[in-house]
């Protein structure tokens, strides 16, 4: 259920990333409230990817799914 909520939020964020040639893939939602994502496309090599991850993806997920504590990028 938590995974589905996170996927729903990522679907809202994706158009912003796709507009710039990137995307985000959900890798895992852990029981401790940590979400693992993989940035793909233009986002994977972008120097601003950390800021995108924290300011756009993590903030949006935490606002809409309060059970989530953090979002981490995996390669």
PDB file of N, CA, C, O and CB in Angstrom:
ATOM      1  N   UNK A   1       0.821  -1.191   0.000  1.00  0.00           N
ATOM      2  CA  UNK A   1       0.000   0.000   0.000  1.00  0.00           C
ATOM      3  C   UNK A   1       0.868   1.260   0.000  1.00  0.00           C
ATOM      4  O   UNK A   1       0.594   2.202  -0.743  1.00  0.00           O
ATOM      5  CB  UNK A   1      -0.936  -0.004   1.206  1.00  0.00           C
ATOM      6  N   UNK A   2       1.904   1.278   0.823  1.00  0.00           N
ATOM      7  CA  UNK A   2       2.809   2.419   0.877  1.00  0.00           C
ATOM      8  C   UNK A   2       3.515   2.608  -0.462  1.00  0.00           C
ATOM      9  O   UNK A   2       3.684   3.731  -0.937  1.00  0.00           O
ATOM     10  CB  UNK A   2       3.837   2.236   2.002  1.00  0.00           C
ATOM     11  N   UNK A   3       3.920   1.499  -1.057  1.00  0.00           N
ATOM     12  CA  UNK A   3       4.586   1.570  -2.366  1.00  0.00           C
ATOM     13  C   UNK A   3       3.672   2.209  -3.418  1.00  0.00           C
ATOM     14  O   UNK A   3       4.126   3.008  -4.238  1.00  0.00           O
ATOM     15  CB  UNK A   3       5.013   0.158  -2.827  1.00  0.00           C
ATOM     16  N   UNK A   4       2.394   1.857  -3.391  1.00  0.00           N
ATOM     17  CA  UNK A   4       1.448   2.419  -4.351  1.00  0.00           C
ATOM     18  C   UNK A   4       1.285   3.923  -4.147  1.00  0.00           C
ATOM     19  O   UNK A   4       1.174   4.677  -5.113  1.00  0.00           O
ATOM     20  CB  UNK A   4       0.092   1.722  -4.232  1.00  0.00           C
ATOM     21  N   UNK A   5       1.270   4.356  -2.881  1.00  0.00           N
ATOM     22  CA  UNK A   5       1.171   5.791  -2.596  1.00  0.00           C
ATOM     23  C   UNK A   5       2.380   6.538  -3.149  1.00  0.00           C
ATOM     24  O   UNK A   5       2.242   7.597  -3.759  1.00  0.00           O
ATOM     25  CB  UNK A   5       1.046   6.034  -1.080  1.00  0.00           C
ATOM     26  N   UNK A   6       3.562   5.975  -2.928  1.00  0.00           N
ATOM     27  CA  UNK A   6       4.785   6.616  -3.410  1.00  0.00           C
ATOM     28  C   UNK A   6       4.788   6.656  -4.939  1.00  0.00           C
ATOM     29  O   UNK A   6       5.158   7.672  -5.529  1.00  0.00           O
ATOM     30  CB  UNK A   6       6.038   5.870  -2.884  1.00  0.00           C
ATOM     31  N   UNK A   7       4.384   5.570  -5.580  1.00  0.00           N
ATOM     32  CA  UNK A   7       4.309   5.543  -7.049  1.00  0.00           C
ATOM     33  C   UNK A   7       3.373   6.638  -7.556  1.00  0.00           C
ATOM     34  O   UNK A   7       3.666   7.295  -8.554  1.00  0.00           O
ATOM     35  CB  UNK A   7       3.827   4.157  -7.548  1.00  0.00           C
ATOM     36  N   UNK A   8       2.243   6.834  -6.867  1.00  0.00           N
ATOM     37  CA  UNK A   8       1.297   7.870  -7.257  1.00  0.00           C
ATOM     38  C   UNK A   8       1.910   9.256  -7.197  1.00  0.00           C
ATOM     39  O   UNK A   8       1.663  10.085  -8.073  1.00  0.00           O
ATOM     40  CB  UNK A   8       0.078   7.815  -6.378  1.00  0.00           C
ATOM     41  N   UNK A   9       2.702   9.510  -6.175  1.00  0.00           N
ATOM     42  CA  UNK A   9       3.374  10.805  -6.049  1.00  0.00           C
ATOM     43  C   UNK A   9       4.440  10.953  -7.131  1.00  0.00           C
ATOM     44  O   UNK A   9       4.584  12.024  -7.720  1.00  0.00           O
ATOM     45  CB  UNK A   9       4.006  10.960  -4.646  1.00  0.00           C
ATOM     46  N   UNK A  10       5.180   9.895  -7.392  1.00  0.00           N
ATOM     47  CA  UNK A  10       6.198   9.958  -8.444  1.00  0.00           C
ATOM     48  C   UNK A  10       5.569  10.241  -9.799  1.00  0.00           C
ATOM     49  O   UNK A  10       6.169  10.920 -10.632  1.00  0.00           O
ATOM     50  CB  UNK A  10       6.993   8.651  -8.500  1.00  0.00           C
ATOM     51  N   UNK A  11       4.359   9.725 -10.028  1.00  0.00           N
ATOM     52  CA  UNK A  11       3.661  10.000 -11.281  1.00  0.00           C
ATOM     53  C   UNK A  11       3.361  11.483 -11.433  1.00  0.00           C
ATOM     54  O   UNK A  11       3.268  11.985 -12.553  1.00  0.00           O
ATOM     55  CB  UNK A  11       2.368   9.197 -11.355  1.00  0.00           C
ATOM     56  N   UNK A  12       3.208  12.185 -10.318  1.00  0.00           N
ATOM     57  CA  UNK A  12       2.979  13.639 -10.365  1.00  0.00           C
ATOM     58  C   UNK A  12       4.267  14.405 -10.650  1.00  0.00           C
ATOM     59  O   UNK A  12       4.234  15.466 -11.273  1.00  0.00           O
ATOM     60  CB  UNK A  12       2.374  14.123  -9.044  1.00  0.00           C
ATOM     61  N   UNK A  13       5.398  13.874 -10.197  1.00  0.00           N
ATOM     62  CA  UNK A  13       6.698  14.534 -10.357  1.00  0.00           C
ATOM     63  C   UNK A  13       7.300  14.255 -11.732  1.00  0.00           C
ATOM     64  O   UNK A  13       8.028  15.085 -12.277  1.00  0.00           O
ATOM     65  CB  UNK A  13       7.666  14.074  -9.262  1.00  0.00           C
ATOM     66  N   UNK A  14       6.996  13.091 -12.286  1.00  0.00           N
ATOM     67  CA  UNK A  14       7.619  12.651 -13.546  1.00  0.00           C
ATOM     68  C   UNK A  14       7.536  13.669 -14.681  1.00  0.00           C
ATOM     69  O   UNK A  14       8.538  13.874 -15.365  1.00  0.00           O
ATOM     70  CB  UNK A  14       6.979  11.378 -13.996  1.00  0.00           C
ATOM     71  N   UNK A  15       6.394  14.317 -14.917  1.00  0.00           N
ATOM     72  CA  UNK A  15       6.348  15.263 -16.042  1.00  0.00           C
ATOM     73  C   UNK A  15       7.400  16.370 -15.952  1.00  0.00           C
ATOM     74  O   UNK A  15       7.911  16.815 -16.980  1.00  0.00           O
ATOM     75  CB  UNK A  15       4.978  15.887 -16.120  1.00  0.00           C
ATOM     76  N   UNK A  16       7.722  16.812 -14.760  1.00  0.00           N
ATOM     77  CA  UNK A  16       8.754  17.837 -14.598  1.00  0.00           C
ATOM     78  C   UNK A  16      10.115  17.304 -15.026  1.00  0.00           C
ATOM     79  O   UNK A  16      10.885  18.004 -15.683  1.00  0.00           O
ATOM     80  CB  UNK A  16       8.809  18.320 -13.141  1.00  0.00           C
ATOM     81  N   UNK A  17      10.406  16.065 -14.650  1.00  0.00           N
ATOM     82  CA  UNK A  17      11.682  15.453 -15.015  1.00  0.00           C
ATOM     83  C   UNK A  17      11.733  15.124 -16.503  1.00  0.00           C
ATOM     84  O   UNK A  17      12.750  15.342 -17.162  1.00  0.00           O
ATOM     85  CB  UNK A  17      11.918  14.188 -14.192  1.00  0.00           C
ATOM     86  N   UNK A  18      10.633  14.602 -17.022  1.00  0.00           N
ATOM     87  CA  UNK A  18      10.587  14.200 -18.425  1.00  0.00           C
ATOM     88  C   UNK A  18      10.691  15.397 -19.359  1.00  0.00           C
ATOM     89  O   UNK A  18      11.184  15.273 -20.481  1.00  0.00           O
ATOM     90  CB  UNK A  18       9.307  13.434 -18.710  1.00  0.00           C
ATOM     91  N   UNK A  19      10.232  16.546 -18.903  1.00  0.00           N
ATOM     92  CA  UNK A  19      10.323  17.760 -19.712  1.00  0.00           C
ATOM     93  C   UNK A  19      11.788  18.093 -20.023  1.00  0.00           C
ATOM     94  O   UNK A  19      12.100  18.667 -21.066  1.00  0.00           O
ATOM     95  CB  UNK A  19       9.646  18.944 -18.987  1.00  0.00           C
ATOM     96  N   UNK A  20      12.676  17.720 -19.097  1.00  0.00           N
ATOM     97  CA  UNK A  20      14.102  17.978 -19.284  1.00  0.00           C
ATOM     98  C   UNK A  20      14.872  16.737 -19.731  1.00  0.00           C
ATOM     99  O   UNK A  20      16.102  16.729 -19.699  1.00  0.00           O
ATOM    100  CB  UNK A  20      14.698  18.508 -18.000  1.00  0.00           C
ATOM    101  N   UNK A  21      14.162  15.696 -20.145  1.00  0.00           N
ATOM    102  CA  UNK A  21      14.810  14.501 -20.672  1.00  0.00           C
ATOM    103  C   UNK A  21      15.196  13.469 -19.630  1.00  0.00           C
ATOM    104  O   UNK A  21      15.978  12.562 -19.915  1.00  0.00           O
ATOM    105  CB  UNK A  21      16.012  14.893 -21.413  1.00  0.00           C
ATOM    106  N   UNK A  22      14.657  13.593 -18.425  1.00  0.00           N
ATOM    107  CA  UNK A  22      14.978  12.645 -17.363  1.00  0.00           C
ATOM    108  C   UNK A  22      13.763  11.880 -16.902  1.00  0.00           C
ATOM    109  O   UNK A  22      12.679  12.001 -17.471  1.00  0.00           O
ATOM    110  CB  UNK A  22      15.598  13.358 -16.195  1.00  0.00           C
ATOM    111  N   UNK A  23      13.955  11.088 -15.862  1.00  0.00           N
ATOM    112  CA  UNK A  23      12.858  10.323 -15.277  1.00  0.00           C
ATOM    113  C   UNK A  23      13.326   9.783 -13.927  1.00  0.00           C
ATOM    114  O   UNK A  23      14.500   9.889 -13.572  1.00  0.00           O
ATOM    115  CB  UNK A  23      12.400   9.159 -16.227  1.00  0.00           C
ATOM    116  N   UNK A  24      12.394   9.207 -13.191  1.00  0.00           N
ATOM    117  CA  UNK A  24      12.709   8.608 -11.900  1.00  0.00           C
ATOM    118  C   UNK A  24      12.059   7.238 -11.840  1.00  0.00           C
ATOM    119  O   UNK A  24      10.923   7.052 -12.275  1.00  0.00           O
ATOM    120  CB  UNK A  24      12.230   9.508 -10.721  1.00  0.00           C
ATOM    121  N   UNK A  25      12.794   6.287 -11.297  1.00  0.00           N
ATOM    122  CA  UNK A  25      12.315   4.905 -11.170  1.00  0.00           C
ATOM    123  C   UNK A  25      12.308   4.530  -9.688  1.00  0.00           C
ATOM    124  O   UNK A  25      13.309   4.707  -8.994  1.00  0.00           O
ATOM    125  CB  UNK A  25      13.212   3.909 -11.997  1.00  0.00           C
ATOM    126  N   UNK A  26      11.186   4.016  -9.211  1.00  0.00           N
ATOM    127  CA  UNK A  26      11.098   3.566  -7.825  1.00  0.00           C
ATOM    128  C   UNK A  26      11.785   2.216  -7.704  1.00  0.00           C
ATOM    129  O   UNK A  26      11.438   1.264  -8.404  1.00  0.00           O
ATOM    130  CB  UNK A  26       9.617   3.478  -7.354  1.00  0.00           C
ATOM    131  N   UNK A  27      12.769   2.140  -6.805  1.00  0.00           N
ATOM    132  CA  UNK A  27      13.518   0.904  -6.597  1.00  0.00           C
ATOM    133  C   UNK A  27      12.964   0.141  -5.398  1.00  0.00           C
ATOM    134  O   UNK A  27      12.751  -1.069  -5.473  1.00  0.00           O
ATOM    135  CB  UNK A  27      15.015   1.205  -6.395  1.00  0.00           C
ATOM    136  N   UNK A  28      12.728   0.857  -4.277  1.00  0.00           N
ATOM    137  CA  UNK A  28      12.293   0.180  -3.069  1.00  0.00           C
ATOM    138  C   UNK A  28      11.655   1.174  -2.109  1.00  0.00           C
ATOM    139  O   UNK A  28      12.013   2.351  -2.081  1.00  0.00           O
ATOM    140  CB  UNK A  28      13.469  -0.536  -2.399  1.00  0.00           C
ATOM    141  N   UNK A  29      10.704   0.681  -1.324  1.00  0.00           N
ATOM    142  CA  UNK A  29      10.148   1.425  -0.198  1.00  0.00           C
ATOM    143  C   UNK A  29      10.387   0.540   1.016  1.00  0.00           C
ATOM    144  O   UNK A  29       9.786  -0.526   1.143  1.00  0.00           O
ATOM    145  CB  UNK A  29       8.596   1.775  -0.398  1.00  0.00           C
ATOM    146  N   UNK A  30      11.266   0.984   1.905  1.00  0.00           N
ATOM    147  CA  UNK A  30      11.652   0.169   3.054  1.00  0.00           C
ATOM    148  C   UNK A  30      10.698   0.394   4.227  1.00  0.00           C
ATOM    149  O   UNK A  30      10.026   1.423   4.313  1.00  0.00           O
ATOM    150  CB  UNK A  30      13.095   0.486   3.475  1.00  0.00           C
ATOM    151  N   UNK A  31      10.655  -0.582   5.120  1.00  0.00           N
ATOM    152  CA  UNK A  31       9.777  -0.519   6.286  1.00  0.00           C
ATOM    153  C   UNK A  31      10.098   0.648   7.214  1.00  0.00           C
ATOM    154  O   UNK A  31       9.231   1.104   7.959  1.00  0.00           O
ATOM    155  CB  UNK A  31       9.864  -1.806   7.056  1.00  0.00           C
ATOM    156  N   UNK A  32      11.345   1.136   7.172  1.00  0.00           N
ATOM    157  CA  UNK A  32      11.746   2.243   8.045  1.00  0.00           C
ATOM    158  C   UNK A  32      11.420   3.617   7.463  1.00  0.00           C
ATOM    159  O   UNK A  32      11.811   4.641   8.022  1.00  0.00           O
ATOM    160  CB  UNK A  32      13.225   2.160   8.324  1.00  0.00           C
ATOM    161  N   UNK A  33      10.700   3.637   6.335  1.00  0.00           N
ATOM    162  CA  UNK A  33      10.277   4.909   5.748  1.00  0.00           C
ATOM    163  C   UNK A  33      11.273   5.511   4.785  1.00  0.00           C
ATOM    164  O   UNK A  33      11.165   6.691   4.449  1.00  0.00           O
ATOM    165  CB  UNK A  33      10.006   5.884   6.823  1.00  0.00           C
ATOM    166  N   UNK A  34      12.237   4.736   4.332  1.00  0.00           N
ATOM    167  CA  UNK A  34      13.216   5.212   3.362  1.00  0.00           C
ATOM    168  C   UNK A  34      12.819   4.717   1.975  1.00  0.00           C
ATOM    169  O   UNK A  34      12.561   3.531   1.769  1.00  0.00           O
ATOM    170  CB  UNK A  34      14.650   4.733   3.733  1.00  0.00           C
ATOM    171  N   UNK A  35      12.776   5.654   1.030  1.00  0.00           N
ATOM    172  CA  UNK A  35      12.450   5.336  -0.359  1.00  0.00           C
ATOM    173  C   UNK A  35      13.745   5.371  -1.164  1.00  0.00           C
ATOM    174  O   UNK A  35      14.532   6.309  -1.045  1.00  0.00           O
ATOM    175  CB  UNK A  35      11.388   6.337  -0.946  1.00  0.00           C
ATOM    176  N   UNK A  36      13.958   4.350  -1.978  1.00  0.00           N
ATOM    177  CA  UNK A  36      15.125   4.280  -2.853  1.00  0.00           C
ATOM    178  C   UNK A  36      14.643   4.508  -4.284  1.00  0.00           C
ATOM    179  O   UNK A  36      13.737   3.825  -4.762  1.00  0.00           O
ATOM    180  CB  UNK A  36      15.875   2.897  -2.712  1.00  0.00           C
ATOM    181  N   UNK A  37      15.262   5.480  -4.962  1.00  0.00           N
ATOM    182  CA  UNK A  37      14.903   5.773  -6.344  1.00  0.00           C
ATOM    183  C   UNK A  37      16.158   5.812  -7.205  1.00  0.00           C
ATOM    184  O   UNK A  37      17.274   5.988  -6.716  1.00  0.00           O
ATOM    185  CB  UNK A  37      14.137   7.110  -6.442  1.00  0.00           C
ATOM    186  N   UNK A  38      15.936   5.642  -8.496  1.00  0.00           N
ATOM    187  CA  UNK A  38      17.015   5.754  -9.470  1.00  0.00           C
ATOM    188  C   UNK A  38      16.620   6.833 -10.462  1.00  0.00           C
ATOM    189  O   UNK A  38      15.562   6.758 -11.086  1.00  0.00           O
ATOM    190  CB  UNK A  38      17.295   4.387 -10.193  1.00  0.00           C
ATOM    191  N   UNK A  39      17.478   7.841 -10.604  1.00  0.00           N
ATOM    192  CA  UNK A  39      17.237   8.873 -11.602  1.00  0.00           C
ATOM    193  C   UNK A  39      17.795   8.377 -12.922  1.00  0.00           C
ATOM    194  O   UNK A  39      18.905   7.849 -12.971  1.00  0.00           O
ATOM    195  CB  UNK A  39      17.881  10.239 -11.190  1.00  0.00           C
ATOM    196  N   UNK A  40      17.034   8.544 -13.988  1.00  0.00           N
ATOM    197  CA  UNK A  40      17.429   8.026 -15.293  1.00  0.00           C
ATOM    198  C   UNK A  40      17.416   9.141 -16.329  1.00  0.00           C
ATOM    199  O   UNK A  40      16.982  10.260 -16.058  1.00  0.00           O
ATOM    200  CB  UNK A  40      16.501   6.879 -15.727  1.00  0.00           C
ATOM    201  N   UNK A  41      17.897   8.812 -17.513  1.00  0.00           N
ATOM    202  CA  UNK A  41      17.930   9.788 -18.599  1.00  0.00           C
ATOM    203  C   UNK A  41      18.857  10.945 -18.266  1.00  0.00           C
ATOM    204  O   UNK A  41      19.920  10.747 -17.678  1.00  0.00           O
ATOM    205  CB  UNK A  41      16.526  10.309 -18.890  1.00  0.00           C
ATOM    206  N   UNK A  42      18.458  12.140 -18.637  1.00  0.00           N
ATOM    207  CA  UNK A  42      19.287  13.322 -18.403  1.00  0.00           C
ATOM    208  C   UNK A  42      19.530  13.555 -16.918  1.00  0.00           C
ATOM    209  O   UNK A  42      20.541  14.152 -16.550  1.00  0.00           O
ATOM    210  CB  UNK A  42      18.635  14.552 -19.018  1.00  0.00           C
ATOM    211  N   UNK A  43      18.633  13.101 -16.069  1.00  0.00           N
ATOM    212  CA  UNK A  43      18.781  13.303 -14.620  1.00  0.00           C
ATOM    213  C   UNK A  43      19.936  12.506 -14.031  1.00  0.00           C
ATOM    214  O   UNK A  43      20.515  12.916 -13.026  1.00  0.00           O
ATOM    215  CB  UNK A  43      17.499  12.926 -13.910  1.00  0.00           C
ATOM    216  N   UNK A  44      20.278  11.378 -14.637  1.00  0.00           N
ATOM    217  CA  UNK A  44      21.300  10.511 -14.053  1.00  0.00           C
ATOM    218  C   UNK A  44      22.673  11.160 -14.031  1.00  0.00           C
ATOM    219  O   UNK A  44      23.464  10.876 -13.132  1.00  0.00           O
ATOM    220  CB  UNK A  44      21.370   9.212 -14.812  1.00  0.00           C
ATOM    221  N   UNK A  45      22.978  12.010 -14.979  1.00  0.00           N
ATOM    222  CA  UNK A  45      24.293  12.630 -15.012  1.00  0.00           C
ATOM    223  C   UNK A  45      24.272  14.115 -14.721  1.00  0.00           C
ATOM    224  O   UNK A  45      25.302  14.781 -14.831  1.00  0.00           O
ATOM    225  CB  UNK A  45      24.919  12.402 -16.333  1.00  0.00           C
ATOM    226  N   UNK A  46      23.138  14.636 -14.357  1.00  0.00           N
ATOM    227  CA  UNK A  46      22.985  16.075 -14.153  1.00  0.00           C
ATOM    228  C   UNK A  46      23.623  16.512 -12.833  1.00  0.00           C
ATOM    229  O   UNK A  46      23.416  15.869 -11.803  1.00  0.00           O
ATOM    230  CB  UNK A  46      21.498  16.463 -14.177  1.00  0.00           C
ATOM    231  N   UNK A  47      24.395  17.600 -12.858  1.00  0.00           N
ATOM    232  CA  UNK A  47      24.989  18.084 -11.616  1.00  0.00           C
ATOM    233  C   UNK A  47      23.947  18.592 -10.613  1.00  0.00           C
ATOM    234  O   UNK A  47      24.250  18.724  -9.427  1.00  0.00           O
ATOM    235  CB  UNK A  47      25.975  19.185 -11.923  1.00  0.00           C
ATOM    236  N   UNK A  48      22.752  18.873 -11.065  1.00  0.00           N
ATOM    237  CA  UNK A  48      21.686  19.354 -10.186  1.00  0.00           C
ATOM    238  C   UNK A  48      20.813  18.219  -9.658  1.00  0.00           C
ATOM    239  O   UNK A  48      19.802  18.472  -9.002  1.00  0.00           O
ATOM    240  CB  UNK A  48      20.824  20.359 -10.923  1.00  0.00           C
ATOM    241  N   UNK A  49      21.188  16.981  -9.935  1.00  0.00           N
ATOM    242  CA  UNK A  49      20.326  15.846  -9.573  1.00  0.00           C
ATOM    243  C   UNK A  49      20.101  15.730  -8.067  1.00  0.00           C
ATOM    244  O   UNK A  49      19.018  15.331  -7.641  1.00  0.00           O
ATOM    245  CB  UNK A  49      20.930  14.555 -10.091  1.00  0.00           C
ATOM    246  N   UNK A  50      21.096  16.069  -7.256  1.00  0.00           N
ATOM    247  CA  UNK A  50      20.919  15.993  -5.805  1.00  0.00           C
ATOM    248  C   UNK A  50      19.868  16.994  -5.347  1.00  0.00           C
ATOM    249  O   UNK A  50      19.029  16.685  -4.500  1.00  0.00           O
ATOM    250  CB  UNK A  50      22.254  16.250  -5.078  1.00  0.00           C
ATOM    251  N   UNK A  51      19.921  18.192  -5.910  1.00  0.00           N
ATOM    252  CA  UNK A  51      18.937  19.206  -5.553  1.00  0.00           C
ATOM    253  C   UNK A  51      17.545  18.792  -6.039  1.00  0.00           C
ATOM    254  O   UNK A  51      16.557  18.990  -5.332  1.00  0.00           O
ATOM    255  CB  UNK A  51      19.333  20.574  -6.147  1.00  0.00           C
ATOM    256  N   UNK A  52      17.468  18.227  -7.223  1.00  0.00           N
ATOM    257  CA  UNK A  52      16.187  17.735  -7.742  1.00  0.00           C
ATOM    258  C   UNK A  52      15.635  16.654  -6.831  1.00  0.00           C
ATOM    259  O   UNK A  52      14.445  16.643  -6.515  1.00  0.00           O
ATOM    260  CB  UNK A  52      16.347  17.194  -9.178  1.00  0.00           C
ATOM    261  N   UNK A  53      16.500  15.749  -6.413  1.00  0.00           N
ATOM    262  CA  UNK A  53      16.084  14.643  -5.549  1.00  0.00           C
ATOM    263  C   UNK A  53      15.516  15.170  -4.236  1.00  0.00           C
ATOM    264  O   UNK A  53      14.436  14.751  -3.818  1.00  0.00           O
ATOM    265  CB  UNK A  53      17.267  13.698  -5.274  1.00  0.00           C
ATOM    266  N   UNK A  54      16.223  16.075  -3.590  1.00  0.00           N
ATOM    267  CA  UNK A  54      15.808  16.567  -2.275  1.00  0.00           C
ATOM    268  C   UNK A  54      14.669  17.581  -2.365  1.00  0.00           C
ATOM    269  O   UNK A  54      13.692  17.477  -1.624  1.00  0.00           O
ATOM    270  CB  UNK A  54      16.991  17.193  -1.560  1.00  0.00           C
ATOM    271  N   UNK A  55      14.783  18.557  -3.260  1.00  0.00           N
ATOM    272  CA  UNK A  55      13.815  19.653  -3.297  1.00  0.00           C
ATOM    273  C   UNK A  55      12.528  19.322  -4.034  1.00  0.00           C
ATOM    274  O   UNK A  55      11.473  19.856  -3.691  1.00  0.00           O
ATOM    275  CB  UNK A  55      14.439  20.842  -3.928  1.00  0.00           C
ATOM    276  N   UNK A  56      12.586  18.474  -5.014  1.00  0.00           N
ATOM    277  CA  UNK A  56      11.373  18.160  -5.771  1.00  0.00           C
ATOM    278  C   UNK A  56      10.795  16.808  -5.359  1.00  0.00           C
ATOM    279  O   UNK A  56       9.645  16.719  -4.928  1.00  0.00           O
ATOM    280  CB  UNK A  56      11.668  18.166  -7.273  1.00  0.00           C
ATOM    281  N   UNK A  57      11.595  15.768  -5.496  1.00  0.00           N
ATOM    282  CA  UNK A  57      11.085  14.417  -5.278  1.00  0.00           C
ATOM    283  C   UNK A  57      10.827  14.143  -3.794  1.00  0.00           C
ATOM    284  O   UNK A  57       9.709  13.794  -3.415  1.00  0.00           O
ATOM    285  CB  UNK A  57      12.069  13.389  -5.836  1.00  0.00           C
ATOM    286  N   UNK A  58      11.855  14.298  -2.950  1.00  0.00           N
ATOM    287  CA  UNK A  58      11.701  13.973  -1.536  1.00  0.00           C
ATOM    288  C   UNK A  58      10.652  14.859  -0.862  1.00  0.00           C
ATOM    289  O   UNK A  58       9.807  14.362  -0.117  1.00  0.00           O
ATOM    290  CB  UNK A  58      13.039  14.115  -0.820  1.00  0.00           C
ATOM    291  N   UNK A  59      10.701  16.138  -1.115  1.00  0.00           N
ATOM    292  CA  UNK A  59       9.755  17.046  -0.470  1.00  0.00           C
ATOM    293  C   UNK A  59       8.311  16.719  -0.857  1.00  0.00           C
ATOM    294  O   UNK A  59       7.422  16.724  -0.005  1.00  0.00           O
ATOM    295  CB  UNK A  59      10.079  18.494  -0.839  1.00  0.00           C
ATOM    296  N   UNK A  60       8.082  16.439  -2.124  1.00  0.00           N
ATOM    297  CA  UNK A  60       6.735  16.105  -2.586  1.00  0.00           C
ATOM    298  C   UNK A  60       6.249  14.800  -1.964  1.00  0.00           C
ATOM    299  O   UNK A  60       5.109  14.714  -1.508  1.00  0.00           O
ATOM    300  CB  UNK A  60       6.705  16.002  -4.116  1.00  0.00           C
ATOM    301  N   UNK A  61       7.105  13.789  -1.944  1.00  0.00           N
ATOM    302  CA  UNK A  61       6.714  12.503  -1.357  1.00  0.00           C
ATOM    303  C   UNK A  61       6.407  12.666   0.127  1.00  0.00           C
ATOM    304  O   UNK A  61       5.384  12.173   0.604  1.00  0.00           O
ATOM    305  CB  UNK A  61       7.827  11.452  -1.559  1.00  0.00           C
ATOM    306  N   UNK A  62       7.285  13.354   0.864  1.00  0.00           N
ATOM    307  CA  UNK A  62       7.081  13.508   2.309  1.00  0.00           C
ATOM    308  C   UNK A  62       5.821  14.322   2.630  1.00  0.00           C
ATOM    309  O   UNK A  62       5.160  14.070   3.637  1.00  0.00           O
ATOM    310  CB  UNK A  62       8.304  14.177   2.940  1.00  0.00           C
ATOM    311  N   UNK A  63       5.493  15.287   1.784  1.00  0.00           N
ATOM    312  CA  UNK A  63       4.267  16.065   1.995  1.00  0.00           C
ATOM    313  C   UNK A  63       3.019  15.225   1.799  1.00  0.00           C
ATOM    314  O   UNK A  63       2.040  15.388   2.528  1.00  0.00           O
ATOM    315  CB  UNK A  63       4.232  17.254   1.054  1.00  0.00           C
ATOM    316  N   UNK A  64       3.043  14.333   0.827  1.00  0.00           N
ATOM    317  CA  UNK A  64       1.853  13.551   0.495  1.00  0.00           C
ATOM    318  C   UNK A  64       1.791  12.194   1.183  1.00  0.00           C
ATOM    319  O   UNK A  64       0.712  11.620   1.330  1.00  0.00           O
ATOM    320  CB  UNK A  64       1.786  13.353  -0.978  1.00  0.00           C
ATOM    321  N   UNK A  65       2.940  11.679   1.603  1.00  0.00           N
ATOM    322  CA  UNK A  65       3.000  10.388   2.291  1.00  0.00           C
ATOM    323  C   UNK A  65       3.837  10.581   3.557  1.00  0.00           C
ATOM    324  O   UNK A  65       5.037  10.303   3.552  1.00  0.00           O
ATOM    325  CB  UNK A  65       3.611   9.258   1.359  1.00  0.00           C
ATOM    326  N   UNK A  66       3.211  11.059   4.647  1.00  0.00           N
ATOM    327  CA  UNK A  66       3.959  11.416   5.854  1.00  0.00           C
ATOM    328  C   UNK A  66       4.753  10.274   6.491  1.00  0.00           C
ATOM    329  O   UNK A  66       5.661  10.525   7.283  1.00  0.00           O
ATOM    330  CB  UNK A  66       3.019  11.957   6.859  1.00  0.00           C
ATOM    331  N   UNK A  67       4.428   9.036   6.160  1.00  0.00           N
ATOM    332  CA  UNK A  67       5.166   7.900   6.708  1.00  0.00           C
ATOM    333  C   UNK A  67       6.602   7.832   6.182  1.00  0.00           C
ATOM    334  O   UNK A  67       7.457   7.178   6.778  1.00  0.00           O
ATOM    335  CB  UNK A  67       4.440   6.607   6.382  1.00  0.00           C
ATOM    336  N   UNK A  68       6.856   8.507   5.068  1.00  0.00           N
ATOM    337  CA  UNK A  68       8.180   8.467   4.454  1.00  0.00           C
ATOM    338  C   UNK A  68       9.106   9.445   5.171  1.00  0.00           C
ATOM    339  O   UNK A  68       8.762  10.609   5.374  1.00  0.00           O
ATOM    340  CB  UNK A  68       8.098   8.800   2.942  1.00  0.00           C
ATOM    341  N   UNK A  69      10.283   8.957   5.548  1.00  0.00           N
ATOM    342  CA  UNK A  69      11.261   9.753   6.278  1.00  0.00           C
ATOM    343  C   UNK A  69      12.302  10.395   5.361  1.00  0.00           C
ATOM    344  O   UNK A  69      12.723  11.528   5.593  1.00  0.00           O
ATOM    345  CB  UNK A  69      11.952   8.892   7.306  1.00  0.00           C
ATOM    346  N   UNK A  70      12.717   9.663   4.311  1.00  0.00           N
ATOM    347  CA  UNK A  70      13.720  10.208   3.403  1.00  0.00           C
ATOM    348  C   UNK A  70      13.674   9.481   2.063  1.00  0.00           C
ATOM    349  O   UNK A  70      13.107   8.396   1.938  1.00  0.00           O
ATOM    350  CB  UNK A  70      15.124  10.104   4.022  1.00  0.00           C
ATOM    351  N   UNK A  71      14.284  10.110   1.076  1.00  0.00           N
ATOM    352  CA  UNK A  71      14.401   9.530  -0.257  1.00  0.00           C
ATOM    353  C   UNK A  71      15.886   9.519  -0.605  1.00  0.00           C
ATOM    354  O   UNK A  71      16.570  10.536  -0.485  1.00  0.00           O
ATOM    355  CB  UNK A  71      13.555  10.335  -1.327  1.00  0.00           C
ATOM    356  N   UNK A  72      16.373   8.366  -1.034  1.00  0.00           N
ATOM    357  CA  UNK A  72      17.788   8.208  -1.373  1.00  0.00           C
ATOM    358  C   UNK A  72      17.930   7.733  -2.804  1.00  0.00           C
ATOM    359  O   UNK A  72      17.125   6.949  -3.307  1.00  0.00           O
ATOM    360  CB  UNK A  72      18.477   7.224  -0.414  1.00  0.00           C
ATOM    361  N   UNK A  73      18.975   8.230  -3.444  1.00  0.00           N
ATOM    362  CA  UNK A  73      19.267   7.840  -4.810  1.00  0.00           C
ATOM    363  C   UNK A  73      20.186   6.629  -4.818  1.00  0.00           C
ATOM    364  O   UNK A  73      21.151   6.565  -4.056  1.00  0.00           O
ATOM    365  CB  UNK A  73      19.898   9.004  -5.585  1.00  0.00           C
ATOM    366  N   UNK A  74      19.883   5.678  -5.675  1.00  0.00           N
ATOM    367  CA  UNK A  74      20.755   4.529  -5.903  1.00  0.00           C
ATOM    368  C   UNK A  74      21.183   4.534  -7.359  1.00  0.00           C
ATOM    369  O   UNK A  74      20.524   5.134  -8.208  1.00  0.00           O
ATOM    370  CB  UNK A  74      20.042   3.190  -5.533  1.00  0.00           C
ATOM    371  N   UNK A  75      22.292   3.860  -7.642  1.00  0.00           N
ATOM    372  CA  UNK A  75      22.756   3.844  -9.039  1.00  0.00           C
ATOM    373  C   UNK A  75      22.473   2.524  -9.694  1.00  0.00           C
ATOM    374  O   UNK A  75      22.795   2.335 -10.867  1.00  0.00           O
ATOM    375  CB  UNK A  75      24.242   4.141  -9.120  1.00  0.00           C
TER     376      UNK A  75
END
